[in-house]
Amino acid sequence: MAKIKLTVTESNCRSGYFKSGDTFIVEDLCPPLCHELWNVAYPYIFALKNGAMLDKGDSKSREFDCVCPDECRVKLHGETIEE
């Protein structure tokens, strides 16, 4: 299965868990993300790990962007890492 690289692109996390530039690699186990952010990112991660192409504007891509449900305090970019 593909590996997914997650990068925090913007952070104002009220708990201080994330800083801009933090990266995580998703392989078999979930990375140390809070439950709220993981629940938003997981459907995209699951799809990419299983070979999906996601809609991105007028095209398809193997990457995504999502935001934390806590007032969009954390922005996350995910992309497939080619092996």
N, C-alpha and C positions, 0 to 999 in steps of 0.2 A: 504494500500500500504506500501511497505517496506520503511524504512528510509535509507538514504545513508550518510555515514560519509566521508567527504573530509579532507585530511590532506596535508598541504604544506610540501613536503619533502626536497625541496631545493628552495632558493629564492635569486634572485639578481634583484628584481623588480625595474625598473627605476623610478617608481612613489612612491616606498616605501610602497605600500599597504599591502604587505604580508611578513611574516617572517617565516623561517623554524619552523615547529611545530604548526603553526596556524591550527585550526580545525573548520569545519563548518558541521552542520547537515542539510541535505536537506529533508524537509517534504513536505508541500504543496506549499510553496513559495521558490523562489530561494534565496540563501544566498548572502551576500554582496561581490560578485566577480566582477571584471571588465568584461566588455562585451567580450573582446577577449578571456579570459580564460574560461568564461561561455560557449561561443560558441563551444569551443573545447570539454569541458567536458559534455555538455548537452546530446548529443546522447547516451553516455554510461549511464548517470544517468537515462534518460528516459527508456532505455532498462532494467536496473536493477530494477527500481521501478515497472516495469511491469512483473517481474519474469524471465527475460532472464538469460541465462548462456553465458558468453563471452569467446571467444578464448583467451587462455593465454599459448603460447608455444604449447606444444603437448597435453594440457588438457583444460578443461573448468573451469571457475571460476566465482564467483560473486563479482569480484573486477577488477579494471583497473588502469592504469597509463597513464598520458598524460602530455604534456608540453605546455607552453605558446607559441603562434605563434610569439611573439616578441623575436626572437633569443633564444628561450628555456630558458628564464630568470627565469621562475617559473615552478617547477615540482610538480604535484599533484597526490595523490593516493586516489582512491575512493573505498569504500567497503560497502557492504550491512550490516546493523545492524540487527541482528535477534531480534525479539520482543518476 
